[in-house]
Amino acid sequence: QVELTEFGGGSVQPGDSLTLSCTASGRTFDTYAMGWFRQAPGKGREFVAAVSWRGTDTYYSPRVEGRFTISRGDAKNTVYLRMSSLTPEDTAIYYCAAGFPLRYESPDEYADWGQGTQVTVSS
């Protein structure tokens, strides 16, 4: 099992930028992919972005592509989500996930999840 802890959530204004990070501990020697999902009030869990083990392959939801950037740290156990041009529609709890997905956008294919961090975009 991989334990995941998210950092960096907060309240920002429309147009602002924010960077989330997620650190993995535990079974960190595995070559797992990492992803970010989000869940707004009253909605299901939505795929945001994912990155392969080596960090060379990235995947984005069309809703965030061009505004968000996912990357892995050199030690591979940390993943970042740099978010820019934020809008109120980006307000949600953001979750970090780790696993061996065949379909990066499917939350069912990630075995381990963090507790989530709240991002609120409001004027």
C-alpha positions as CSV (number, residue, x, y, z in Angstrom):
1,Q,0.0,0.0,0.0
2,V,1.1,3.5,-0.8
3,E,0.2,6.3,1.6
4,L,-0.5,9.6,-0.1
5,T,-0.6,13.1,1.4
6,E,-1.7,16.2,-0.5
7,F,-0.5,19.7,0.2
8,G,-1.2,23.2,-1.2
9,G,-5.0,23.7,-1.3
10,G,-6.5,27.0,-0.4
11,S,-8.8,29.8,-1.5
12,V,-7.8,31.9,-4.5
13,Q,-9.5,34.4,-6.9
14,P,-10.4,33.7,-10.5
15,G,-7.4,34.0,-12.7
16,D,-5.0,33.1,-9.9
17,S,-2.5,30.2,-9.9
18,L,-2.0,27.5,-7.3
19,T,0.3,24.5,-7.0
20,L,-0.7,21.2,-5.3
21,S,1.7,18.6,-4.3
22,C,1.3,15.0,-3.2
23,T,3.9,12.9,-1.4
24,A,3.9,9.1,-1.3
25,S,5.3,6.9,1.4
26,G,5.2,3.2,2.1
27,R,5.7,0.9,-0.9
28,T,7.5,3.6,-2.9
29,F,9.7,1.2,-4.7
30,D,6.9,0.2,-7.1
31,T,6.7,1.9,-10.5
32,Y,3.2,3.3,-10.1
33,A,1.6,6.0,-12.1
34,M,0.1,9.0,-10.2
35,G,-3.0,11.0,-10.9
36,W,-5.1,13.9,-9.7
37,F,-8.9,13.8,-9.5
38,R,-11.3,16.2,-8.1
39,Q,-14.8,16.2,-6.7
40,A,-17.1,19.2,-6.6
41,P,-20.1,19.3,-4.2
42,G,-22.9,17.0,-5.5
43,K,-20.8,15.6,-8.3
44,G,-18.8,12.5,-9.0
45,R,-15.1,12.1,-8.9
46,E,-13.6,13.7,-12.1
47,F,-10.2,12.9,-13.7
48,V,-7.9,15.9,-13.9
49,A,-4.4,14.7,-14.9
50,A,-2.1,11.8,-14.6
51,V,1.6,11.1,-15.1
52,S,3.5,7.9,-15.8
53,W,6.1,6.4,-13.5
54,R,9.0,8.0,-15.3
55,G,7.2,11.3,-15.7
56,T,7.6,11.2,-19.5
57,D,3.9,10.6,-20.3
58,T,1.2,13.0,-19.1
59,Y,-2.5,12.9,-19.6
60,Y,-5.1,15.7,-19.0
61,S,-8.8,16.2,-18.9
62,P,-9.9,18.5,-21.8
63,R,-11.3,20.8,-19.1
64,V,-7.9,21.6,-17.7
65,E,-5.5,21.0,-20.6
66,G,-3.4,24.1,-21.3
67,R,-4.1,25.5,-17.8
68,F,-2.8,22.7,-15.5
69,T,0.5,20.9,-15.6
70,I,1.3,17.7,-13.8
71,S,4.9,16.6,-13.1
72,R,6.8,14.2,-10.9
73,G,9.7,15.1,-8.6
74,D,13.1,13.6,-9.2
75,A,12.6,11.1,-6.4
76,K,9.4,9.9,-8.2
77,N,7.5,9.8,-4.9
78,T,6.1,13.3,-5.3
79,V,3.7,14.6,-7.9
80,Y,2.8,18.3,-8.5
81,L,-0.2,19.9,-10.1
82,R,0.4,23.4,-11.2
83,M,-2.9,25.1,-11.9
84,S,-3.3,28.5,-13.6
85,S,-6.1,30.6,-14.9
86,L,-8.3,29.2,-12.2
87,T,-12.1,29.6,-12.5
88,P,-14.9,29.0,-10.0
89,E,-15.6,25.8,-11.9
90,D,-12.3,24.4,-10.6
91,T,-13.6,24.6,-7.1
92,A,-13.4,21.1,-5.7
93,I,-11.6,18.7,-3.3
94,Y,-8.5,17.5,-5.2
95,Y,-7.3,14.0,-4.6
96,C,-4.0,12.4,-5.4
97,A,-4.0,8.8,-6.5
98,A,-1.5,6.1,-7.2
99,G,-1.8,2.8,-9.1
100,F,-1.2,0.9,-12.3
101,P,-4.0,2.1,-14.5
102,L,-4.6,0.9,-18.0
103,R,-7.0,3.8,-18.4
104,Y,-5.5,6.8,-16.7
105,E,-8.8,8.7,-16.5
106,S,-10.6,6.0,-14.6
107,P,-10.6,6.4,-10.8
108,D,-11.4,2.7,-10.4
109,E,-8.0,1.8,-11.7
110,Y,-6.1,3.5,-8.9
111,A,-5.5,1.5,-5.7
112,D,-4.4,4.2,-3.3
113,W,-5.8,7.6,-2.5
114,G,-5.0,10.6,-0.4
115,Q,-7.4,12.4,1.9
116,G,-7.9,15.3,-0.5
117,T,-7.2,19.0,-0.3
118,Q,-9.8,21.7,-0.8
119,V,-9.4,24.3,-3.6
120,T,-11.8,27.2,-3.7
121,V,-11.9,29.7,-6.5
122,S,-14.1,32.7,-5.7
123,S,-14.1,36.4,-6.0
